[in-house]
Structures are given as C-alpha cells and as structure tokens.
Amino acid sequence: MSRMILGDKSSQEPIVSCFGEVLWDYFPSGKRLGGAPLNVCLRLKSLGVNAEILSAVGADVLGSELLEDIRERGLDNGFVLVSASKKTSTVEVSLDKGGSATYEIAVDTAWDNIELSPKLIERVASSDIFVYGSLVARSEVSLNTLRKLIELSKFNVFDVNLRKPHYSLESLVALMKAADFIKLNDDELFEIAGAMGSKFNSLEQNIEFIANKTATSNICVTKGRHGAVLKVADKYYYNSGYMINVVDTVGAGDSFLGSLIYQLCNTEDTQYAVDFACAVGALVAQNQGATPEISLHDIQAFMNPI
C-alpha cells in the first residue's frame, strides 16, 4: 500500500495481481464486464498500474468475448484460464430507484474452479500486492487455489463482498486473518463483527474489534454516499463523501479500492489517498456500469472544480 504500509519498496512501480471472479453483469440495458476483482484490476490498469486478473472463463462464446474485451482494455488474458467443462459466469443485476444493486449469481461456473497453475504461481510470487475477494471462496476448488497463492504473496489485500448465500463466517475470518489489509463496507463490518461476537455499536469500535481478532491493523470501511474511513495502524483518516446523482452503484466500491491502492503506492499523503479513492467511487456511481472510463483530469476536476 503506501510506503509506510508496504515497507519493502524494492520495486519503484508495484506489481498487483487480482484473483477471483470474472463475469458478465446482465443489466436491463444489456451485458457489461463485471466481477469485483476484475473491476479493481481494470481501475488499477486505467491508472497506469501493472495489474493483471487471475481467473477462469468457459470455452464458450461468452468466455471468448470476455477474454477479448479485457485484452482490449490492456490486460493480459493469459492469466485467465479456459475451462473445458464449466461455463463463463453471468449475473442478473437488478437496480432499485436509488441505483443500489441486487445480484443473482450463477453457481458452479469457470471461476469457481480455478486450478493452481505454474503461471499463476509465478505471477503472484513476483507481485508486490495480491488482491482477493470473498465470493471466490464459495467453491472449494478456487478456495484451495487461493490459500496456496496467499502463502506465496508479499502483501495481501482482502476485498470483502458479501453476497448471500455465497459465504460463511469461517472462510471470512480465515481470509481476514491472512490479510495485511481489509476493505469492506459499513454493513459488512457490522454483520461480520456481530457474527464474531462484537457487542460494540460504533464504527470505530467494530473496526478495532476486527483488527484485534484478525491481527490486521490496516482496515478500510466504505460508507456509500458518506465516504469512507481508513485505519492504518493506530491512525484514522476520514472522508465524508461527495454530492452526486447516483445512476448505479455497481463497481463503485471496486474502483474505490483500486484507486486507494494506486494512491497508497504513489503518495505519502494518506488523507489525499482516501479523498481520491472516494472521488473515483463517486464518479463511478454517477455513471452506468462498473468500470466507466475516468481520467486523472476528470478526477482532479471533480475533487477541485474551478
């Protein structure tokens, strides 16, 4: 993360690997690329970071389209395995009047069955940061691969995305304990902390509870339109959000995380990193789809309009 968090700065430009689901989100208006790790990876790539997605698709038309699409966006699709027996993943997305999404996620898809390979091992071992999510842990095959890759990585970022019924407390706690950095939203924080036995009511108390239970001192909690709070060791950083007209919230948290990683790798100003990440998340939420094109100029103009 930042020079303070990562510690080892032997590489001037960090290498990031993102592991987990790649899929097609089906909106009423049509299909778009999706999957939290892919969204994080695409935002990192758009900001100039050496980031790649590690996943799997089926040997089908949707898989071919997905591989072509990510290649056109600058990713090396060679880290996305092709399954001969499992289909490319799809998700039915429903939006309420406020733009908040609910998801119907296909089961037993290609990314549920990501087998360990020498190429994945080499990529993760050579990466400075390894990003993984909670949804990929619903399958024993991909979870076993994830466990092995975590052992090889230098710095683990756990992106919590709770999608009922696709998670268990046991796997969440294990993945949090393996993490050097945890990102989740406020609802997820209270749900997980409560399930782990927390009696606390405030956001900060529950962040400290999770930090103590998992021995993870770097935690970020997003709060939707109300911004985010970042804990780095014993220090807290806050952003109270930006005023926008929400179109849909799909992928906003993913772009937030990608932007936060980018800034924490490139600045000593941790407060600015949180402000920047919240701005990118807001810009995504006021556009359609998970990964709209957003330039550094767009972000700066949004943060400091003249």
N, C-alpha and C positions, 0 to 999 in steps of 0.2 A: 504494500500500500504506500503510504508516504515514506520518505526516507527514515522517519522516526519509527514507523511501524515495521517496515520490511527489514531494516537493519543491514542486510547484505546488499550493497549496491555495486557489485562487481560488473553488472551489465548496465550501461547507460540507458538503453531502451529495453524496458521489460517485455518478456515474452509471456503471453497469457494463453492458457488453454481452458476451454469451457466444455463441460461434459454433461450430456443429458439429452432431453427430448428435442427433436426437430419435427415439424408437422405443418399441416395446412389448417389454418383457422378459417372456418366457414362462417362468414357473416351473411346477413340478408342481401348485401350488395355484391357478394362474391367471395372467393377464397384469397387469403393472403398468408405469407410466410409467418410461422409462429413457433412457439416453444421458448420458455424463459431463457435457457442457456444460449440459444441461438440469438434471441433478441439482445442479450447482454453482449454477445460476441460481435454482432453487427454494429452496435453502437460504438464499441471499442475500436473496431476497424475503421469506422467513419471518422474517428478522431485521430487516426494515424497510428494506432497501437498494433503491434504484431500479435494478433489474436486469431485463434482458429477454433472451430467447433468439432468436437469428438462425439459422434453419434452413429445412427444407422437408419437407413430407409429400406423399403422393399424394392424388389426387382420388378417394378410396375411403372405405369405412366406417371403417377403422382410422384414417385421417387425420382424418376428421370427429370421431371420438371423442377423438383426441389433442388437437386444437385446442380442443374443448370442455372437456376436462379441465384443460389449462393455463390457460384463461381463468378457470375456477372457482377456480384457485389464485392468481389475481391477476396473471398475466402477460398482456401484450398479444400476442395471437396474430397480429396483423397483420405481425409481423416473421418469421413462419413462412410461406414461400412455398408455394403449392399447385401441384404438378406434374401436368400432364395425361397424361404419358407414363410416369412412374415410380411405383412402389408405395411406400407407407409402410413403413418399416423394422421388422423384427422380429428378435428374438434369442432363441435357445433357451438357457436358463440351467440348468446342472447344478451342484448343490452336493454337496461331499463331506461326510464325517461331521463335519469341523471347521467347516463353514459357508463354506469357500472355494469360489469360483465358477469355472467354465469356461464359455466362450461360443461358440455357433455363430451367426455374424453373417451375415445375408442380404447379398448383394452387389448393386451397381448399383441402389440404392434412391433415393428422392427426395433425401435429404440428401447423397448422392454427387454430386448435380447441382444445387448451389445457384448460381444465376446472380446476378451482380452486379446490384444494382438501386439506384435513387436513394434509396429508403427505407433500405436497409442502409448506404449511404454516409453519409447524414445522421446515422443513429443512431451509427455508430462514430466519426465525426468529432466528435460532440458528447459522447462518453463520456470519462470520466476513466481508465477501465480497460477493456481488451479482453482477454477470456479465450478462448483457443482450445486445442484438443486435437490429438493426433497421429492419431487414427483418421480424421478428416475429410480428412487429406492423402492417403489411399489413392487418391482419384479426382482426375484432372487438372482436371476442371471445378471442383470445390469448392476444390481447392488453388490454382488460379489466382485465384478469388474471394478466398480467404484472403490470398494475397500482396498483393493490392490493398488490402484492408482494413487489413492490418498497416501499410502505408505511411501510412494516414490516422490511425492511433490514437496516443494520447499515451503510454500505458504498457501494454506487452504482457505478459500472463501466459500462459505455456505449460504446459499440464497434460498431462504425458506419460502415456499409457495404452497400453502395448504389447499388442497383440492379434495374435498370429501367425495368418496370414501377412500381415497388413494394414499393414506399414510397411517403410520402407527406411532404412538408415543415412544416406543422402544427404539425404532430406527431414527426418529428425530433427535432423541437425546444422544445416541451414539454418534450421529453425524455432527451435532453441535460440539461434542467433546473432541472430535477430530479436527475441528476448525480453529484457525487463527483469527478469523473474522466472521461474524454472523450478521446477515442482513435479513430483516423481517418487518412486517407492518405491525401497527399497534394492536389490531385484532388478534393477529397470530401470536404476538408477545403475551397478551393476557391469557389466551387459550392454552398455550404451551406451559407458561409459568403456573397457571392454575392446576393443570393436569399433573405437574411435577410437585404440587403441594404448597405453592405460594399462598400466603394469607394477605399479601400486600395489595394495596389499591392504587398506588400511584405508578406512573410510567417508569420513573427513575428507580423506584424501589424494586420493581419487577425486572428491570434491566440488570440491576445489581444482583438480584436473586439468580437470574440465568447465568451471569458472569461467574458467580461463586460456584454454582452447581456444575458448570461445564469447564471451569478453569480457562475461560475465553474472555480476555479483557478488552477486546475490540468488538463493539456491537453497534449496529446502526438500525434505527427504527423509523420507518416512514409513517407519516400521518395524513396521507391523502392531501387534500387542499390546504391542510395546516402545516405542511412542510415535513421536517424530519429532525431527529436528534441523533447525534453521533457520540458514542463513548469511546475514547482512546485512552487506555489505561485508566487513570483516575480523573481525567478531564472530560467535560461535556461541551459539545458545540451544538447550537440550535439554529434552525431556520424556520420562520413562521409561515412560509408559503407565499405563493404568488396568485394574484387575481386573474382568473382566466374563465373562458366559456368552455366547459367540458364537452367534447364531442364523443370520445370514448376513452376509457381508462386502460384499455388493453395495452400491455407492454410499457406503461409509464414507469412502473417500479423497476423493470428490467433496464430501461435506458438510464434511470437514476443510478442504478448500481454500476453500469458500465462507465458512466460519466464520473462517478465518485472514484472508481479505481483509476481512471485516467488522470484525474487531478491529483489524487494522493500519490501517484507515481511521478508527478511533474512539478509539485509545488510544496513548499514548507508551510504554506498558509492553509491550515486545516479548515478554518472557518470559510474561506473562499471556496474550498473544495465542496463543502456541504451546500453552499449557496448556488454554486454552479450546477451541481447534480440536481438540486430541486428545480432549478430553472429548466433544465433539459426534460425532466419528468413532466413539468407543466406544459412545455411545448408539445410533447408527445400527446398528452391528454387533450389538447385542443386541436389535434389533427386526427384523421382516420388511420386505423391500423397501428401495429405495434412498433414499426420502425420507419416512420416518415423521415424524409431527408431533411436534416437540420445542420446548418453550417455553424462554424465558430462565430461568424459575423452575426448570424441570427440569434445566437445565444447571448452574445455581448449586447446586442441591441435590445433584447428582451430584458436583460438584467439592468441595463442603464440606458433607458430611452432618452433621446435628446429632443 
